Amino acid sequence: MVLVFCPNMEGGIMFNLKSLSSTSLLFAAILLGWYYSLTYAKGHWEIIRDPQWKTDFYCVCFVDSLYGWAVGEDIIIHTDDGGKGWSTQNYEAVGYWAEFKSIYFVDSNTGWAVGANAKNVILHTNDGGKTWIGQEIPELDWPITIWESVYFIDENKGWVAGWCGSAQYRLFGGIAYTKDGGKTWKIQEDSLDIRLYDIVFIDSLKGWSCGQSGTILHTVDGGKTWTKQQTGISEQVLSISFIDQDRGWAVGGNGTILHSDNGGEDWIVQTSGTDHCLESVSFVDSSNGWAVSSMGTILHTEDGGEIWRAQTGAEYVYLLSVCFVDSLRGWIVGRQGAMFRTNDGGENWVIQGDGINSTLTNIDFVDKDNGWAVGDYSTIIHTTDGGKDWKLQFNEYMSGGIITGFRTCCFIDTLYGWAAGDEGIMHTSDGGKSWQFQTTDIFCKGITFTDTLNGWAVGSTWGPEYSRIYHTIDGGESWNEQLCDTDYCLYDITFVDTNNGWVVGEDGRILLTDNGGEFWIWQRSGTHKSLYAVAFVDANNGWAVGENGTIIHTVNGGENWNLQTSGTTQDLQDVAFVDANTGWAVGRKGTILHTADGGDHWIVQESATEKDLLGVSFIDASTGWIVGEKGIVLKYSTLNAVENHNPSLLPATCLLYPNYPNPFLLASGRAGAGKTETTISYYLPAASQAVLRVYDTLGRMVRTLVDGQQLAGFHRAQWDGKDENGVSVPSGIYLVRMEAGNTTKSIKMVLVR
């Protein structure tokens, strides 16, 4: 007798497969198949966005079309293929902390990196960065000097420029020089009362340095003496580029571009066409040059700056450094891992880091293509292709000095939406092309709208610990406080129409209104765990999730709430349902839970990440998205998503996907009476020995489907319902077990004849 038991089904269901008639056996197998098709959903989560670099990049340097380096906060990276691929380099010589501001190589082996670090050293390599050593340099009257720029004319002679603050917080700008490759350094200038940001030389004698208050310094004796050149401006000058002893350009604040054709004796202002701060400039000859700004502006000139033309590709991204080696090939880096490269002079830019690695806290899609996500540092991003590409619409540098972390967003359609967070509520009526603050007085945790006029928010005008509920009837132009009588922190709010709404918060608090918020009443949740999110599909059916894996459910609008078994102790941060049965909850440590029966059973879905997942949005039962820590975005779709993966964002672990179809019916004496096989898909992150076998419920091996060395990538195997000897096996439940590397995965499948 073979017994099959489904322990997770309420009350349990047990079948004696040998005692059932053929008709009953078919029914039992179909029922079991139905259950497992619910429990092991055919859908697939794919990481569609996971920024490679989690840091700011301050400088990029290439010596030719292949060899380049970039530096930033605690990082040095290198490429030997023109920037297609990058690898990190070790720099233990500086100790436990470093912020690299500049890097310069004279050839593919010899280079230096400077900035601020725990040991106040300059880094040097003579093997392309495989090993870095620290070079001591005198301090500028302060324990840590920030060296902003480094420049060498050969493997021996070089200069660094930077600044420090004294004990009285007075600024000192300084320049240091070496003639032996950095073995010894000598301070050349340390009496300036400004910061110096850049330095450049065209030979061993002639050089320039630039800094605050429109300052450009020039030397004709290798830096022994420096004289100030007249620029006629007061804006800071951040970057300077000379192609010979006469012709040079400098850029800085408020879109400033300066040009000289006589070594800086005269500086002429050129029209940039922007008021954004220009952070870096690079010229390759007397005609072709590029400049980049803190707002994603890329400017290009083909006539030495007579006309500057804007190039597209990095809108609103904070760009900090540009480097071109000829009129075609160039690279740009910036904050939040921004990285771009071009092979056609900037007509087209390849995005390798879009400058968005902030943690994303919430997401909202209005259809299969259009969605928005919000997060830390005033981040708002938008997609028009279902998440394949994301564009930055707003960030902290556009906030007019109001630095905020967005916690929630809500869109009614492709035009009207709201984003809310620590410093208030913003609104757009054009799909995010422009955003305006509606109020900066509310610390907002949650927001919801039922149409373009009627909306509610939870937050406070005094701080996050003093929660209130706010209501608008004019699309957010004005917000009025509604009485809710609570000192508990409220985290989320939802309305199913203009009357019926719910709020959840700490200590299991739930409030209900059935009159648009004129009156709010308490509901008993049955838990004292904090509830972070709530979702209702109609006036009766709703769920709330929260602390330590808490999930509660109501079928009568909250008159009664019942605890559901989530199977996790991780904090659940958000929940979404598309109908009374089908929903998802997401949380810490990559947790994704799914139910197809209203939450009676929750199962864990593979996320392929350990990052915290904070927001979820679904438009139907087969299409959804999740956002979370460090800018990660996942997309859910049916199994064919395995075929449509993004090669740059593949999982880092082995994955075994549910077989399809499941259950699968095989012909039994009648030609064409069913499918001839079922397909099992799996993924290997690296080439390895892989074994894929089918077992029965007694643990006996039935069939080996795969046994051998396989390449990295997605693979498929088919099973035709036969054992090793080609004999058809009976109907029932079978296990597929995959072993690859140090990973073991298994799934269940149902065979019906």
C-alpha positions in Angstrom: 0.0 0.0 0.0 1.3 3.4 -0.9 0.0 6.3 1.1 0.3 9.9 0.0 -0.4 12.6 2.6 -0.7 16.4 2.1 0.0 17.7 5.7 -0.5 21.4 4.9 -4.0 20.9 3.8 -6.6 21.6 6.5 -7.3 18.3 8.3 -4.9 16.5 6.0 -5.8 14.3 2.9 -4.5 10.8 2.6 -4.8 8.5 -0.4 -4.1 4.8 -0.7 -3.1 4.8 -4.3 -3.3 1.0 -4.7 -6.8 0.8 -3.3 -8.3 3.5 -5.5 -10.1 2.7 -8.8 -8.7 4.2 -12.0 -11.3 6.9 -11.9 -10.7 7.7 -8.3 -7.0 7.6 -8.9 -7.3 10.1 -11.6 -9.4 12.4 -9.4 -6.9 12.0 -6.5 -4.0 12.8 -8.7 -5.8 15.9 -10.2 -6.7 17.0 -6.7 -3.1 16.6 -5.5 -1.9 18.3 -8.6 -4.3 21.2 -7.9 -2.9 21.5 -4.4 0.7 21.5 -5.5 0.0 23.9 -8.3 -1.2 26.3 -5.6 1.6 25.6 -3.3 4.4 25.6 -5.8 3.4 28.4 -8.1 4.4 28.3 -11.7 5.5 31.9 -11.5 9.1 33.0 -11.3 10.8 35.9 -9.5 13.7 37.4 -11.5 16.0 40.1 -10.2 15.7 42.7 -13.0 17.7 45.4 -11.2 20.5 45.0 -8.7 23.1 47.8 -8.8 26.6 46.3 -9.0 28.3 49.2 -7.2 27.0 50.4 -3.9 29.2 53.4 -3.5 30.0 56.9 -4.9 32.6 57.1 -7.6 34.6 60.4 -7.7 37.2 59.9 -10.4 37.8 57.8 -13.6 41.1 57.6 -15.5 42.0 55.7 -18.7 45.4 55.5 -20.3 44.1 54.1 -23.6 40.9 52.5 -25.0 41.3 49.4 -22.8 43.0 50.1 -19.4 41.2 52.2 -16.9 40.5 52.7 -13.2 37.9 54.4 -11.1 37.9 55.3 -7.4 35.4 56.3 -4.8 34.3 55.6 -1.2 36.3 52.6 0.0 36.8 51.3 -3.5 39.3 51.0 -6.4 38.1 49.2 -9.6 39.9 48.3 -12.8 39.1 47.3 -16.3 41.2 45.9 -19.1 38.5 45.7 -21.8 37.5 49.3 -22.1 35.0 49.3 -19.3 32.8 46.4 -20.3 33.8 44.5 -17.2 35.3 45.9 -13.9 37.0 44.2 -10.9 37.8 45.5 -7.5 41.4 46.0 -6.4 42.8 45.5 -2.9 44.4 48.4 -1.0 45.1 47.2 2.5 48.0 49.7 2.8 45.7 52.5 3.9 44.1 50.6 6.8 40.4 50.3 7.5 39.0 53.3 5.8 39.5 55.4 2.7 37.7 57.9 0.5 39.5 58.1 -2.8 39.0 61.4 -4.6 41.4 61.1 -7.6 43.4 58.5 -9.5 46.0 58.9 -12.2 48.0 56.5 -14.3 50.9 57.4 -16.7 50.7 53.9 -18.3 49.0 50.6 -17.8 51.2 49.8 -14.8 52.2 52.9 -12.9 49.6 55.0 -11.0 48.6 56.8 -7.9 45.4 57.2 -5.9 44.7 60.0 -3.4 42.0 61.2 -1.1 41.5 60.9 2.7 42.3 57.7 4.6 43.0 56.4 8.1 46.8 56.5 7.7 47.0 59.7 5.6 49.0 58.0 2.8 49.0 58.2 -0.9 48.6 54.9 -2.7 51.0 53.8 -5.5 51.2 50.8 -7.8 53.6 49.7 -10.5 51.7 46.6 -11.5 48.4 48.0 -12.7 46.8 47.9 -9.3 47.4 44.3 -8.4 49.3 45.6 -5.4 49.1 49.0 -3.8 51.6 50.5 -1.4 51.3 53.5 0.9 53.5 56.5 0.4 53.9 58.9 3.3 53.2 62.6 2.7 53.5 65.6 5.1 50.3 66.8 6.7 48.9 70.2 6.1 48.6 71.2 9.8 45.8 68.7 10.3 45.7 64.9 11.1 43.8 64.1 7.9 44.4 66.0 4.8 42.0 65.6 1.9 43.9 65.3 -1.3 41.4 66.1 -4.1 43.6 65.6 -7.2 46.8 63.9 -8.4 48.7 64.3 -11.6 52.0 62.9 -12.9 53.8 63.7 -16.1 55.9 60.6 -16.0 56.7 57.8 -13.5 58.7 60.1 -11.3 57.4 63.7 -11.3 54.0 64.4 -9.9 51.8 66.7 -7.8 48.8 66.5 -5.5 46.4 69.3 -4.5 44.0 69.4 -1.6 43.0 71.0 1.6 42.6 70.6 5.4 40.9 72.3 8.3 42.8 73.6 11.3 41.8 73.2 14.9 40.0 76.5 14.5 38.3 75.2 11.4 40.2 77.5 9.1 40.7 76.2 5.6 44.2 75.6 4.2 44.8 74.7 0.6 47.9 72.9 -0.3 50.1 71.4 -3.0 52.8 68.7 -2.7 55.4 67.5 -5.2 57.5 64.4 -5.8 60.4 63.8 -8.2 61.0 60.2 -7.3 57.6 58.6 -8.0 56.3 59.3 -4.5 59.0 57.9 -2.3 59.4 61.4 -0.9 57.0 64.3 -1.0 57.6 68.0 -0.4 54.9 70.6 0.4 55.1 73.4 -2.2 52.1 75.5 -1.0 50.2 75.4 2.3 49.2 79.0 2.9 46.1 79.3 0.8 42.8 80.0 2.5 40.7 78.1 0.0 40.1 74.5 -1.0 41.9 73.2 -4.1 40.0 70.7 -6.2 42.1 69.9 -9.3 45.7 70.1 -10.6 47.1 69.5 -14.1 50.6 69.8 -15.8 51.6 69.8 -19.4 55.3 69.3 -18.7 57.7 69.4 -15.7 57.4 73.2 -15.4 54.0 74.4 -16.4 50.9 73.6 -14.5 47.6 74.9 -13.1 45.4 74.2 -10.0 41.9 75.4 -9.3 39.6 75.8 -6.4 37.1 77.9 -4.5 36.1 81.5 -5.2 37.0 81.4 -8.9 40.6 80.6 -8.1 43.0 79.3 -10.8 46.7 79.1 -9.9 49.6 78.8 -12.4 53.2 77.8 -12.1 56.0 78.0 -14.7 58.7 76.5 -12.4 57.3 73.1 -11.5 55.4 74.4 -8.5 58.1 76.3 -6.6 56.0 79.4 -7.0 52.3 79.7 -7.8 50.5 82.9 -9.0 46.8 83.6 -9.1 45.3 84.1 -12.5 42.4 86.5 -13.0 39.2 84.6 -13.9 36.6 87.3 -13.3 34.2 84.9 -11.5 33.4 84.0 -7.9 32.1 80.5 -8.4 34.2 77.6 -7.4 36.3 76.1 -10.1 36.2 72.3 -9.8 38.1 70.9 -12.8 40.6 72.0 -15.3 42.0 70.6 -18.6 44.9 71.8 -20.8 46.0 70.2 -24.1 49.2 72.3 -24.4 50.8 75.3 -22.8 48.3 77.7 -24.2 44.9 76.1 -24.6 42.8 75.1 -21.6 39.3 74.9 -20.1 38.0 75.1 -16.6 34.5 74.3 -15.3 32.6 74.9 -12.0 29.6 76.2 -10.2 26.4 77.6 -11.9 27.4 76.1 -15.3 30.6 78.0 -15.5 33.0 77.2 -18.4 36.2 79.2 -18.8 38.6 79.0 -21.8 42.0 80.4 -22.3 44.2 80.3 -25.4 47.2 82.0 -23.8 48.0 79.8 -20.8 45.5 81.4 -18.5 46.7 85.0 -18.8 43.1 85.7 -20.0 40.1 83.5 -19.2 37.0 83.9 -21.3 33.6 82.7 -20.2 31.9 80.3 -22.6 28.2 79.8 -22.8 27.3 76.4 -21.4 23.5 76.6 -21.6 23.1 75.2 -18.1 23.2 76.6 -14.5 24.0 73.2 -13.1 27.3 72.8 -11.3 29.8 71.4 -13.8 32.0 68.9 -11.9 34.6 67.7 -14.5 35.9 68.5 -17.9 38.0 66.5 -20.4 39.5 67.7 -23.8 41.3 65.4 -26.2 42.3 68.1 -28.7 41.6 71.8 -29.5 38.1 71.0 -30.7 36.6 68.0 -28.8 35.7 68.3 -25.2 33.1 67.1 -22.6 31.9 68.4 -19.3 29.5 66.8 -16.8 27.3 68.1 -14.1 25.7 67.2 -10.7 22.3 67.0 -12.4 23.2 64.6 -15.2 24.1 67.1 -17.8 26.6 66.0 -20.4 27.9 68.8 -22.6 30.0 68.3 -25.7 31.8 70.7 -28.0 33.4 70.1 -31.4 34.7 73.6 -31.8 36.7 74.3 -28.7 33.7 75.5 -26.8 32.2 78.0 -29.1 29.1 75.9 -29.0 28.3 73.4 -26.3 25.6 70.9 -27.0 23.8 68.7 -24.4 24.0 64.9 -24.8 21.3 62.6 -23.4 21.6 59.4 -21.3 22.2 60.4 -17.7 19.4 62.8 -16.8 19.4 63.8 -13.1 22.3 61.5 -12.2 25.0 63.1 -10.1 28.0 62.9 -12.4 31.5 63.7 -10.9 34.2 62.7 -13.4 34.6 62.4 -17.2 37.6 61.0 -19.1 38.0 60.7 -22.9 41.1 59.2 -24.6 40.1 60.3 -28.1 37.2 61.9 -29.9 35.1 58.7 -29.7 35.8 56.7 -26.5 35.0 58.1 -23.1 33.8 57.2 -19.6 31.8 59.0 -16.9 31.3 58.1 -13.2 29.4 59.6 -10.4 27.4 59.2 -7.2 25.5 56.0 -6.2 27.6 53.8 -8.5 26.9 55.9 -11.7 28.9 54.6 -14.6 28.6 55.3 -18.4 30.7 54.7 -21.4 30.6 55.6 -25.1 32.3 54.5 -28.3 30.8 57.2 -30.5 31.7 60.5 -28.8 28.7 60.5 -26.6 26.0 60.2 -29.2 25.0 57.0 -27.3 25.9 56.2 -23.7 26.0 52.6 -22.4 24.7 52.5 -18.8 26.7 50.3 -16.5 25.5 52.0 -13.4 22.5 54.2 -13.5 23.3 56.2 -10.4 20.4 54.8 -8.4 21.5 52.5 -5.6 19.4 54.0 -2.8 17.2 51.6 -0.8 13.8 51.6 -2.5 10.9 51.5 0.1 7.8 51.3 -2.0 6.5 50.7 -5.5 3.3 51.2 -7.5 2.4 50.0 -11.0 -0.7 51.1 -12.9 -0.3 48.7 -15.8 2.2 46.2 -17.1 4.5 48.9 -18.4 4.2 52.0 -16.1 5.5 52.0 -12.6 7.2 54.1 -10.0 9.4 53.4 -7.0 10.5 55.7 -4.2 13.2 55.5 -1.5 16.0 57.0 0.5 17.6 60.3 -0.5 14.5 61.7 -2.2 14.7 59.0 -4.9 11.9 58.6 -7.4 12.4 56.3 -10.4 10.1 55.5 -13.2 9.8 52.7 -15.9 7.7 52.6 -19.0 8.7 49.0 -20.1 7.7 46.9 -17.1 11.0 47.5 -15.2 13.6 46.7 -17.8 14.8 50.3 -17.8 14.4 52.8 -15.0 14.9 56.6 -15.2 15.5 58.9 -12.3 12.8 61.5 -11.9 13.8 63.1 -8.6 16.5 62.9 -6.0 18.0 64.8 -3.1 19.9 67.2 -5.3 16.7 68.3 -6.9 14.9 68.8 -3.6 15.9 72.4 -3.0 17.7 71.6 0.2 14.9 69.4 1.5 16.6 66.1 2.1 13.9 63.4 2.5 13.5 59.7 2.5 10.4 58.7 0.7 8.4 55.9 2.4 5.4 55.4 0.2 3.9 56.3 -3.2 0.5 56.0 -4.9 -0.5 56.4 -8.5 -4.0 56.6 -9.9 -3.0 56.4 -13.6 0.0 57.1 -15.8 -0.2 60.9 -14.9 -1.4 61.4 -11.4 0.7 60.3 -8.5 2.0 61.1 -5.0 5.2 60.3 -3.1 5.5 60.9 0.6 8.0 60.5 3.3 10.0 62.1 6.1 9.7 65.7 5.0 6.3 65.8 3.4 4.2 64.9 0.3 5.0 65.5 -3.3 2.7 65.4 -6.3 2.9 65.0 -10.1 0.2 65.4 -12.7 2.4 64.6 -15.7 3.7 61.1 -14.9 6.7 62.4 -12.9 8.2 64.8 -15.5 7.8 67.4 -12.8 7.2 67.0 -9.1 6.0 69.7 -6.6 5.9 69.6 -2.8 2.3 69.9 -1.5 3.3 70.0 2.1 6.5 69.7 4.1 4.8 69.6 7.4 3.9 65.9 7.6 6.2 63.0 8.5 4.4 60.6 6.2 4.4 56.8 6.6 1.6 55.8 4.3 -0.6 57.4 1.6 -3.5 56.2 -0.5 -5.8 57.8 -3.1 -9.1 56.5 -4.5 -9.2 59.1 -7.4 -7.4 62.3 -8.4 -9.1 64.2 -5.6 -9.7 62.0 -2.5 -6.7 60.8 -0.5 -5.5 60.0 3.0 -2.2 59.9 4.7 -0.8 58.7 8.0 1.9 60.7 9.7 2.6 63.6 12.0 3.4 67.3 12.0 5.6 66.8 15.1 7.6 63.7 14.4 7.2 60.0 13.7 6.1 59.2 17.3 3.0 61.4 17.1 0.8 59.9 14.5 -2.2 61.5 12.9 -4.4 60.8 9.9 -4.8 63.4 7.2 -7.4 63.8 4.4 -7.6 65.8 1.2 -10.5 66.4 -1.2 -8.5 68.5 -3.7 -5.7 66.2 -4.8 -3.4 67.2 -2.0 -3.5 71.0 -2.3 -4.7 71.0 1.3 -4.5 68.4 4.0 -6.8 68.3 7.0 -6.2 66.3 10.2 -8.8 63.7 11.1 -9.4 62.7 14.7 -8.0 59.2 15.5 -7.2 59.4 19.2 -3.8 57.6 19.2 -0.3 58.2 20.4 0.9 55.0 18.7 2.9 55.1 15.5 0.8 54.4 12.4 2.5 52.8 9.4 0.1 52.3 6.6 -3.4 53.2 5.3 -5.7 51.8 2.6 -9.1 52.7 1.2 -11.3 50.6 -1.2 -13.6 53.5 -1.9 -14.2 57.0 -0.6 -15.9 55.6 2.6 -14.2 52.4 3.7 -10.6 52.5 5.0 -8.2 51.0 7.5 -5.0 52.1 9.2 -2.4 49.8 10.9 0.4 50.6 13.3 2.5 49.5 16.2 1.3 47.2 19.0 -1.2 45.6 16.6 -3.3 48.8 16.3 -6.0 48.9 13.6 -8.4 51.6 12.9 -11.5 51.5 10.7 -13.7 54.2 9.1 -16.8 53.7 7.0 -17.5 57.4 6.4 -14.3 58.6 4.7 -12.5 59.3 8.0 -15.0 61.5 9.7 -14.9 58.9 12.5 -12.2 56.3 13.2 -12.9 53.3 15.5 -10.5 50.8 16.9 -10.6 47.1 15.8 -9.2 44.2 17.8 -6.3 42.7 15.8 -5.5 39.8 18.1 -1.8 40.7 18.2 0.5 43.2 19.8 3.1 42.9 17.1 3.6 46.0 15.0 1.7 46.0 11.7 3.6 47.6 8.9 1.2 47.2 5.9 -2.4 46.5 5.1 -4.3 45.5 1.9 -8.0 45.1 1.2 -9.5 43.9 -2.1 -13.1 44.9 -1.1 -15.0 46.1 1.9 -14.7 42.7 3.6 -11.5 40.9 2.7 -8.2 42.3 4.0 -4.8 41.4 5.3 -2.2 43.1 7.5 1.4 42.0 7.9 4.2 43.0 10.3 6.7 42.2 13.0 8.1 38.7 13.3 6.2 37.3 10.3 2.8 38.3 11.6 -0.1 38.0 9.1 -3.7 38.6 10.1 -6.8 38.3 7.9 -10.4 39.4 8.0 -13.4 38.4 5.9 -15.9 40.9 7.4 -14.2 44.2 7.1 -12.2 43.8 10.3 -14.9 42.9 12.8 -12.8 39.8 13.4 -9.2 39.4 12.6 -7.6 35.9 12.6 -3.9 35.1 12.7 -2.5 33.2 9.8 0.6 31.0 9.7 3.3 32.7 7.7 6.1 30.2 8.3 8.6 32.9 8.9 9.9 35.0 11.8 11.2 37.8 9.5 9.5 41.2 9.7 7.1 41.5 6.8 7.1 45.0 5.3 4.4 45.0 2.6 1.5 43.0 1.3 -0.5 43.0 -2.0 -3.5 41.0 -3.1 -5.2 40.9 -6.5 -8.3 39.1 -5.4 -9.7 37.4 -2.3 -7.4 34.4 -2.8 -4.1 35.5 -4.5 -1.6 37.6 -2.6 2.1 38.1 -1.7 3.9 39.4 1.4 7.5 40.6 1.4 10.0 41.3 4.2 13.5 41.1 5.6 16.3 38.9 4.4 14.8 38.4 0.9 11.5 36.9 2.2 8.7 36.4 -0.3 5.5 34.6 0.7 2.7 33.7 -1.6 -0.8 32.4 -1.1 -3.5 31.2 -3.5 -6.2 30.5 -1.0 -6.6 33.7 0.9 -3.8 33.0 3.3 -4.9 29.6 4.6 -1.6 28.5 3.3 1.5 30.7 2.8 4.5 29.3 0.9 8.0 30.7 0.6 9.0 31.7 -3.0 12.6 31.9 -4.1 13.9 35.4 -4.2 17.6 34.7 -4.9 18.6 37.5 -2.6 19.3 38.1 1.1 18.5 41.8 0.8 15.6 43.3 2.7 12.4 43.5 0.5 10.3 46.5 1.4 7.6 47.1 -1.2 5.4 45.0 -3.5 2.9 45.8 -6.3 0.8 43.5 -8.5 -1.4 44.4 -11.4 -2.8 40.8 -11.8 -2.1 37.3 -10.6 0.7 36.8 -13.1 2.6 40.1 -13.0 4.2 41.9 -10.1 7.2 43.7 -8.8 9.2 44.0 -5.5 11.7 46.7 -4.4 14.1 46.8 -1.5 17.5 47.3 -0.1 20.2 49.0 -2.2 17.9 49.6 -5.2 17.1 46.0 -5.9 14.0 45.3 -8.1 12.4 41.9 -8.7 9.7 41.0 -11.2 7.3 38.1 -11.1 5.9 36.5 -14.2 5.0 33.1 -15.5 7.6 30.4 -16.2 8.6 31.8 -19.5 10.4 34.5 -17.5 13.2 32.0 -17.3 13.7 32.5 -21.0 13.6 36.3 -20.8 16.3 36.9 -18.2 18.6 39.9 -18.1 22.1 38.5 -18.5 23.6 41.3 -16.4 21.4 40.5 -13.4 21.5 36.7 -13.1 21.0 34.9 -9.8 24.1 34.1 -7.7 22.8 30.7 -6.6 21.6 27.5 -8.2 17.8 27.5 -8.8 15.4 24.7 -9.6 12.1 25.9 -11.0 8.7 24.1 -10.8 8.1 21.7 -13.7 5.6 22.6 -16.3 3.0 21.4 -16.8 2.2 20.2 -13.3 0.3 18.0 -13.0 1.1 16.4 -16.3 -1.1 13.8 -18.0 0.4 11.1 -20.1 -1.3 9.0 -22.8 -2.3 5.5 -21.6 -3.2 3.5 -24.6 -4.8 6.4 -26.4 -2.6 8.3 -28.8 -2.5 12.0 -28.1 -4.5 11.7 -24.8 -2.1 14.0 -23.0 1.3 15.6 -22.8 4.2 13.3 -23.7 6.6 14.9 -21.1 7.0 17.6 -18.5 9.8 20.1 -18.5 12.1 20.9 -15.5 14.1 24.2 -15.7 17.1 25.0 -13.6 19.8 27.6 -13.4 23.6 27.2 -12.7 25.5 30.4 -11.7 28.8 28.8 -12.8 30.0 25.8 -14.7 29.7 22.7 -12.5 28.9 19.0 -12.2 25.1 18.8 -12.1 22.9 15.8 -11.3 19.1 15.8 -11.8 17.1 12.7 -10.7 13.5 11.6 -10.2 12.4 9.8 -7.1 9.2 8.2 -5.9 7.6 9.0 -2.5 9.4 6.1 -0.9 12.8 7.6 -1.9 13.6 5.1 -4.6 15.4 6.5 -7.6 13.3 6.3 -10.7 15.2 8.1 -13.4 18.5 10.1 -13.9 17.7 13.0 -16.2 21.1 14.8 -16.0 24.5 13.7 -14.8 27.5 15.5 -16.0 29.5 18.8 -16.3 27.3 21.7 -17.5 28.0 25.3 -18.4 26.7 28.2 -16.4 23.2 29.4 -17.4 19.6 28.2 -17.8 19.0 24.6 -18.6 16.0 22.3 -19.3 15.4 18.6 -18.8 12.4 16.6 -19.8 10.8 13.6 -18.2 8.4 11.3 -20.1 7.1 9.4 -17.1 9.4 6.4 -17.6 12.0 4.8 -15.4 15.6 3.9 -16.2 14.5 0.9 -18.2 12.0 2.7 -20.3 9.0 1.3 -18.4 6.1 3.7 -17.7 5.7 4.5 -14.0 2.3 4.7 -12.4 0.3 7.8 -11.5 1.4 9.6 -8.4 3.7 12.2 -6.8 7.3 12.2 -7.7 10.3 14.3 -6.5 12.9 15.9 -8.7 16.2 16.4 -6.9 19.1 18.6 -8.2 22.6 18.5 -6.9 25.1 21.1 -8.3 28.3 22.2 -6.5 27.4 22.5 -2.8 23.7 23.1 -3.5 20.8 20.6 -3.3 17.3 21.6 -4.5 14.1 19.6 -4.9 10.5 20.0 -6.2 7.4 17.9 -6.3 5.4 17.0 -9.4 2.3 15.0 -10.1 1.9 12.4 -12.9 -1.5 11.4 -14.1 -2.2 8.6 -16.6 
